[in-house]
Amino acid sequence: MEAMTMPFHVKNDAILTNVAPGEKVTFQLHVTETESWIDHVEKFDVSQSVPGRVPVVSKSDFHPEAITNSAATSNSKNPLRNYKFTNELGHSVSLSDFRGQAIALTFFFTRCPIPEFCPRLSRNFEQVQRKLSSMENAPTNWHLLSVTFDPAHDTPDVLKAYGASYQFDPEHWSFLTGPQDKIAEFARLCDVKFDPDNGLFNHNFRTLIIDASNHLQMVFPTSGDISESIVQELIRAAGGTNRTTKSSLSYVRSGSVK
C-alpha cells in the first residue's frame, strides 16, 4: 500500500525540534471527547519492533488547500456508478440514484476514536445539513454520502444509530456500506487510502463535491472544519453548470463520474 500521512496535534512544538521528516518515531496519543494530541515523541531503530505504539508522525497541517477540478480529455468512467451499495435503512443505493443532485461524499468508520478525524467529517456534514435546511431560498437538490470502509462492523443498524447521533435526515444524508472489495475499489477511485490497524484504520481524508450534472467540482483533502465551504460548494454544484480543472481521481479525468 502507498504511504499516507495522518495529521496529529502537538501542544508544544518544541517536542518536534529534533525530529526530521521521514524519520521513524514512537509517541503517546491522548484522546478526549473534543481533542487529541501526541507527546513523548522518540526516535527508534527501524529494525526494532515497538508493539502498541504508532511509528508515524506528521507535521502536516489539518487544512491543506482544496483542489478545484476541470474537465480533461480522457473518457474514463466510474465502474461503480451503478453498483448497488446498502444504506443505513438496509435499502440498495447506487450513485446513479442521485442524478440531478449535488453530492458531498466522504469516507469514514464509526469506531474512529480521534475527534479531529472521522467525527470531524461527520460534524461537518451535520452542520452542512442544518445550514442548508434552514437557509432561505437554498437549493433542495443536494445529498450527503458517508461511506464506511469498515463494513464488517458498520452494518446498516450501526450506521443508522451513528447517523442518529448526528441528527441525520435520510432525505438528505445517507450512510453507505457494501462488500469490502467494492468499498476498497470505490475508495481507490476517490484517492482515499486506508489500512487496517488493530481493529481501527489509518487513512487519509477526502470530501468530494460532485455537481448536479455529474461532474467533479471540488476535493477537500482535510478533516478540519470546512462545513461552510461545503455549503457554498453544494449551492454552486446544485446548479449543475460547473466543470473541473484538474482531476485528482482516476475515473473522473473526463470531468464526469458517469
C-alpha positions as a Markdown table, in Angstrom:
| # | Residue | x | y | z |
|---|---|---|---|---|
| 1 | Met | 0.0 | 0.0 | 0.0 |
| 2 | Glu | 1.2 | 3.5 | -0.8 |
| 3 | Ala | 2.4 | 5.6 | 2.1 |
| 4 | Met | -0.1 | 8.1 | 3.6 |
| 5 | Thr | 0.1 | 10.9 | 6.2 |
| 6 | Met | -2.2 | 11.5 | 9.1 |
| 7 | Pro | -2.0 | 14.8 | 10.9 |
| 8 | Phe | -1.7 | 14.8 | 14.7 |
| 9 | His | -1.7 | 17.8 | 17.0 |
| 10 | Val | 1.1 | 18.7 | 19.5 |
| 11 | Lys | 0.6 | 21.1 | 22.4 |
| 12 | Asn | 4.3 | 22.0 | 22.5 |
| 13 | Asp | 6.1 | 22.5 | 19.1 |
| 14 | Ala | 9.4 | 22.1 | 20.9 |
| 15 | Ile | 9.0 | 18.3 | 21.1 |
| 16 | Leu | 9.4 | 18.2 | 17.3 |
| 17 | Thr | 12.6 | 20.2 | 17.1 |
| 18 | Asn | 14.8 | 17.0 | 16.9 |
| 19 | Val | 12.5 | 15.1 | 14.5 |
| 20 | Ala | 13.1 | 15.3 | 10.8 |
| 21 | Pro | 10.6 | 14.4 | 8.0 |
| 22 | Gly | 10.8 | 10.7 | 7.1 |
| 23 | Glu | 12.2 | 9.6 | 10.4 |
| 24 | Lys | 10.5 | 6.7 | 12.3 |
| 25 | Val | 9.3 | 7.7 | 15.7 |
| 26 | Thr | 7.0 | 6.5 | 18.5 |
| 27 | Phe | 4.7 | 8.7 | 20.5 |
| 28 | Gln | 1.9 | 8.7 | 23.0 |
| 29 | Leu | -1.6 | 9.6 | 21.7 |
| 30 | His | -4.0 | 11.3 | 24.1 |
| 31 | Val | -7.7 | 11.5 | 23.2 |
| 32 | Thr | -10.6 | 13.3 | 24.9 |
| 33 | Glu | -14.2 | 13.8 | 23.6 |
| 34 | Thr | -13.2 | 17.0 | 21.9 |
| 35 | Glu | -9.5 | 16.9 | 21.0 |
| 36 | Ser | -6.4 | 14.7 | 20.6 |
| 37 | Trp | -2.7 | 15.3 | 20.8 |
| 38 | Ile | 0.6 | 13.5 | 20.9 |
| 39 | Asp | 3.7 | 13.8 | 23.2 |
| 40 | His | 6.7 | 11.7 | 24.3 |
| 41 | Val | 7.9 | 11.7 | 20.7 |
| 42 | Glu | 11.0 | 9.5 | 20.4 |
| 43 | Lys | 13.1 | 8.1 | 17.5 |
| 44 | Phe | 13.6 | 4.4 | 17.3 |
| 45 | Asp | 15.7 | 2.0 | 15.3 |
| 46 | Val | 13.6 | 0.9 | 12.2 |
| 47 | Ser | 15.0 | -2.7 | 12.7 |
| 48 | Gln | 13.3 | -2.8 | 16.1 |
| 49 | Ser | 9.6 | -3.6 | 16.7 |
| 50 | Val | 7.8 | -1.5 | 19.2 |
| 51 | Pro | 4.4 | -3.1 | 20.0 |
| 52 | Gly | 1.5 | -0.9 | 21.0 |
| 53 | Arg | 3.0 | 2.4 | 19.8 |
| 54 | Val | 2.4 | 4.2 | 16.5 |
| 55 | Pro | 5.5 | 4.5 | 14.3 |
| 56 | Val | 4.3 | 7.5 | 12.4 |
| 57 | Val | 4.2 | 11.2 | 13.0 |
| 58 | Ser | 3.2 | 14.0 | 10.6 |
| 59 | Lys | 3.6 | 17.8 | 10.9 |
| 60 | Ser | 1.0 | 18.2 | 8.1 |
| 61 | Asp | -1.5 | 21.0 | 8.5 |
| 62 | Phe | -5.1 | 20.0 | 9.1 |
| 63 | His | -6.2 | 22.4 | 6.4 |
| 64 | Pro | -4.4 | 21.7 | 3.1 |
| 65 | Glu | -5.7 | 23.6 | 0.1 |
| 66 | Ala | -8.8 | 22.3 | -1.6 |
| 67 | Ile | -8.4 | 21.0 | -5.1 |
| 68 | Thr | -10.7 | 22.5 | -7.8 |
| 69 | Asn | -11.0 | 20.4 | -10.9 |
| 70 | Ser | -12.0 | 20.8 | -14.5 |
| 71 | Ala | -12.7 | 18.5 | -17.4 |
| 72 | Ala | -9.7 | 16.8 | -19.1 |
| 73 | Thr | -9.6 | 14.8 | -22.3 |
| 74 | Ser | -9.9 | 11.2 | -21.2 |
| 75 | Asn | -13.2 | 9.3 | -21.3 |
| 76 | Ser | -12.7 | 7.2 | -18.1 |
| 77 | Lys | -15.9 | 6.3 | -16.3 |
| 78 | Asn | -16.6 | 5.2 | -12.8 |
| 79 | Pro | -17.2 | 1.4 | -13.0 |
| 80 | Leu | -19.2 | 1.6 | -9.7 |
| 81 | Arg | -21.6 | 4.2 | -10.9 |
| 82 | Asn | -24.5 | 1.8 | -11.0 |
| 83 | Tyr | -23.3 | -0.6 | -8.3 |
| 84 | Lys | -25.8 | -1.1 | -5.5 |
| 85 | Phe | -24.4 | -0.3 | -2.1 |
| 86 | Thr | -26.5 | -0.6 | 1.0 |
| 87 | Asn | -27.6 | 2.4 | 3.1 |
| 88 | Glu | -28.4 | 2.7 | 6.8 |
| 89 | Leu | -32.0 | 1.7 | 6.2 |
| 90 | Gly | -31.0 | -1.6 | 4.5 |
| 91 | His | -32.0 | -0.2 | 1.1 |
| 92 | Ser | -30.0 | -0.7 | -2.1 |
| 93 | Val | -28.5 | 2.6 | -3.3 |
| 94 | Ser | -26.3 | 3.4 | -6.3 |
| 95 | Leu | -24.6 | 6.7 | -7.2 |
| 96 | Ser | -26.7 | 6.9 | -10.3 |
| 97 | Asp | -29.8 | 7.2 | -8.0 |
| 98 | Phe | -28.6 | 10.7 | -7.1 |
| 99 | Arg | -28.5 | 12.1 | -10.7 |
| 100 | Gly | -29.6 | 15.7 | -10.7 |
| 101 | Gln | -28.5 | 16.3 | -7.2 |
| 102 | Ala | -25.3 | 18.0 | -5.9 |
| 103 | Ile | -23.4 | 15.4 | -3.8 |
| 104 | Ala | -20.9 | 15.8 | -1.0 |
| 105 | Leu | -19.1 | 12.4 | -0.4 |
| 106 | Thr | -16.6 | 11.3 | 2.2 |
| 107 | Phe | -15.3 | 8.1 | 3.8 |
| 108 | Phe | -15.2 | 7.2 | 7.5 |
| 109 | Phe | -15.7 | 4.5 | 10.0 |
| 110 | Thr | -18.0 | 4.6 | 13.1 |
| 111 | Arg | -15.4 | 3.4 | 15.6 |
| 112 | Cys | -12.9 | 6.2 | 14.8 |
| 113 | Pro | -11.6 | 7.4 | 18.2 |
| 114 | Ile | -9.9 | 10.7 | 17.1 |
| 115 | Pro | -12.2 | 13.7 | 17.4 |
| 116 | Glu | -10.5 | 15.6 | 14.6 |
| 117 | Phe | -10.7 | 12.7 | 12.1 |
| 118 | Cys | -14.0 | 10.8 | 11.2 |
| 119 | Pro | -16.1 | 12.6 | 13.9 |
| 120 | Arg | -15.0 | 15.9 | 12.5 |
| 121 | Leu | -16.1 | 14.8 | 9.0 |
| 122 | Ser | -19.5 | 13.8 | 10.4 |
| 123 | Arg | -19.8 | 17.0 | 12.3 |
| 124 | Asn | -19.1 | 18.9 | 9.0 |
| 125 | Phe | -22.0 | 17.0 | 7.3 |
| 126 | Glu | -24.2 | 17.6 | 10.4 |
| 127 | Gln | -23.6 | 21.3 | 10.1 |
| 128 | Val | -24.0 | 21.4 | 6.4 |
| 129 | Gln | -27.4 | 19.6 | 6.7 |
| 130 | Arg | -28.5 | 22.1 | 9.3 |
| 131 | Lys | -27.3 | 25.2 | 7.4 |
| 132 | Leu | -28.8 | 24.2 | 4.1 |
| 133 | Ser | -32.1 | 23.0 | 5.6 |
| 134 | Ser | -32.6 | 26.4 | 7.4 |
| 135 | Met | -31.2 | 28.6 | 4.6 |
| 136 | Glu | -33.8 | 30.8 | 2.8 |
| 137 | Asn | -34.0 | 30.0 | -0.9 |
| 138 | Ala | -31.4 | 27.3 | -0.6 |
| 139 | Pro | -31.4 | 24.5 | -3.3 |
| 140 | Thr | -33.1 | 21.3 | -2.3 |
| 141 | Asn | -31.3 | 19.0 | -4.8 |
| 142 | Trp | -28.4 | 18.0 | -2.6 |
| 143 | His | -27.3 | 14.9 | -0.8 |
| 144 | Leu | -24.6 | 13.9 | 1.6 |
| 145 | Leu | -22.9 | 10.5 | 1.4 |
| 146 | Ser | -20.8 | 9.0 | 4.1 |
| 147 | Val | -19.2 | 5.7 | 3.0 |
| 148 | Thr | -17.7 | 3.4 | 5.6 |
| 149 | Phe | -14.5 | 1.4 | 4.9 |
| 150 | Asp | -15.3 | -0.8 | 7.9 |
| 151 | Pro | -18.3 | -2.9 | 6.5 |
| 152 | Ala | -17.6 | -5.8 | 8.8 |
| 153 | His | -18.5 | -3.7 | 11.8 |
| 154 | Asp | -20.6 | -0.9 | 10.2 |
| 155 | Thr | -23.8 | -2.7 | 9.4 |
| 156 | Pro | -26.9 | -0.8 | 8.4 |
| 157 | Asp | -28.2 | -0.8 | 12.0 |
| 158 | Val | -24.8 | 0.5 | 13.3 |
| 159 | Leu | -24.8 | 3.2 | 10.6 |
| 160 | Lys | -28.4 | 4.2 | 11.4 |
| 161 | Ala | -27.6 | 4.6 | 15.1 |
| 162 | Tyr | -24.5 | 6.5 | 14.3 |
| 163 | Gly | -26.4 | 8.8 | 11.9 |
| 164 | Ala | -29.0 | 9.4 | 14.6 |
| 165 | Ser | -26.2 | 10.7 | 16.9 |
| 166 | Tyr | -25.6 | 13.4 | 14.3 |
| 167 | Gln | -29.3 | 14.1 | 13.7 |
| 168 | Phe | -29.1 | 12.9 | 10.1 |
| 169 | Asp | -32.1 | 13.4 | 7.8 |
| 170 | Pro | -32.2 | 10.4 | 5.4 |
| 171 | Glu | -33.8 | 12.6 | 2.8 |
| 172 | His | -30.5 | 14.5 | 2.5 |
| 173 | Trp | -27.9 | 12.3 | 4.2 |
| 174 | Ser | -27.1 | 8.6 | 3.6 |
| 175 | Phe | -24.6 | 6.2 | 5.1 |
| 176 | Leu | -23.4 | 3.5 | 2.8 |
| 177 | Thr | -21.8 | 0.1 | 3.2 |
| 178 | Gly | -21.1 | -2.9 | 1.0 |
| 179 | Pro | -18.7 | -5.7 | 0.3 |
| 180 | Gln | -15.1 | -5.0 | 1.4 |
| 181 | Asp | -13.7 | -5.3 | -2.1 |
| 182 | Lys | -16.3 | -2.9 | -3.6 |
| 183 | Ile | -15.6 | -0.4 | -0.8 |
| 184 | Ala | -11.9 | -0.7 | -1.4 |
| 185 | Glu | -12.3 | -0.1 | -5.1 |
| 186 | Phe | -14.6 | 2.9 | -4.6 |
| 187 | Ala | -12.1 | 4.4 | -2.1 |
| 188 | Arg | -9.2 | 3.9 | -4.5 |
| 189 | Leu | -11.2 | 5.6 | -7.3 |
| 190 | Cys | -11.7 | 8.5 | -4.9 |
| 191 | Asp | -8.0 | 8.6 | -4.0 |
| 192 | Val | -8.8 | 7.5 | -0.4 |
| 193 | Lys | -6.2 | 5.3 | 1.2 |
| 194 | Phe | -6.9 | 3.2 | 4.3 |
| 195 | Asp | -5.1 | 0.5 | 6.1 |
| 196 | Pro | -6.5 | -1.7 | 8.9 |
| 197 | Asp | -4.5 | -1.4 | 12.2 |
| 198 | Asn | -5.5 | -3.4 | 15.2 |
| 199 | Gly | -9.2 | -3.1 | 14.7 |
| 200 | Leu | -9.0 | 0.5 | 13.6 |
| 201 | Phe | -7.9 | 2.2 | 10.3 |
| 202 | Asn | -5.1 | 4.5 | 9.3 |
| 203 | His | -6.5 | 6.7 | 6.4 |
| 204 | Asn | -6.3 | 10.0 | 4.6 |
| 205 | Phe | -9.1 | 12.4 | 4.1 |
| 206 | Arg | -11.2 | 13.3 | 1.1 |
| 207 | Thr | -14.5 | 15.2 | 0.8 |
| 208 | Leu | -15.7 | 15.3 | -2.8 |
| 209 | Ile | -18.2 | 17.7 | -4.3 |
| 210 | Ile | -20.0 | 16.4 | -7.4 |
| 211 | Asp | -22.3 | 18.8 | -9.2 |
| 212 | Ala | -25.9 | 18.1 | -10.4 |
| 213 | Ser | -24.6 | 17.4 | -13.9 |
| 214 | Asn | -22.4 | 14.6 | -12.5 |
| 215 | His | -19.1 | 16.4 | -12.8 |
| 216 | Leu | -16.4 | 16.5 | -10.0 |
| 217 | Gln | -16.3 | 20.1 | -8.8 |
| 218 | Met | -14.1 | 20.1 | -5.7 |
| 219 | Val | -12.0 | 17.9 | -3.5 |
| 220 | Phe | -11.3 | 18.9 | 0.1 |
| 221 | Pro | -8.3 | 16.8 | 1.4 |
| 222 | Thr | -8.8 | 17.7 | 5.0 |
| 223 | Ser | -10.7 | 16.7 | 8.2 |
| 224 | Gly | -10.9 | 20.3 | 9.6 |
| 225 | Asp | -14.0 | 22.5 | 10.0 |
| 226 | Ile | -15.0 | 23.0 | 6.4 |
| 227 | Ser | -18.7 | 23.0 | 6.7 |
| 228 | Glu | -19.3 | 26.5 | 5.4 |
| 229 | Ser | -17.0 | 25.8 | 2.4 |
| 230 | Ile | -19.0 | 22.6 | 1.7 |
| 231 | Val | -22.3 | 24.6 | 1.9 |
| 232 | Gln | -21.1 | 27.1 | -0.7 |
| 233 | Glu | -19.8 | 24.4 | -3.0 |
| 234 | Leu | -23.0 | 22.5 | -2.8 |
| 235 | Ile | -25.0 | 25.6 | -3.6 |
| 236 | Arg | -22.8 | 26.1 | -6.7 |
| 237 | Ala | -23.0 | 22.4 | -7.5 |
| 238 | Ala | -26.8 | 22.2 | -7.3 |
| 239 | Gly | -26.9 | 24.4 | -10.5 |
| 240 | Gly | -25.1 | 21.7 | -12.4 |
| 241 | Thr | -23.1 | 24.1 | -14.5 |
| 242 | Asn | -19.6 | 23.6 | -13.1 |
| 243 | Arg | -16.6 | 21.8 | -14.7 |
| 244 | Thr | -13.3 | 20.8 | -13.1 |
| 245 | Thr | -9.7 | 21.9 | -13.8 |
| 246 | Lys | -7.5 | 19.1 | -12.8 |
| 247 | Ser | -8.9 | 15.8 | -11.5 |
| 248 | Ser | -7.3 | 14.0 | -8.7 |
| 249 | Leu | -9.4 | 10.9 | -9.3 |
| 250 | Ser | -8.6 | 8.4 | -11.9 |
| 251 | Tyr | -12.2 | 7.8 | -13.0 |
| 252 | Val | -13.0 | 11.5 | -13.4 |
| 253 | Arg | -10.3 | 12.5 | -15.8 |
| 254 | Ser | -13.1 | 13.4 | -18.2 |
| 255 | Gly | -14.7 | 15.6 | -15.6 |
| 256 | Ser | -17.5 | 13.1 | -15.3 |
| 257 | Val | -18.5 | 10.4 | -12.8 |
| 258 | Lys | -21.0 | 8.7 | -15.1 |
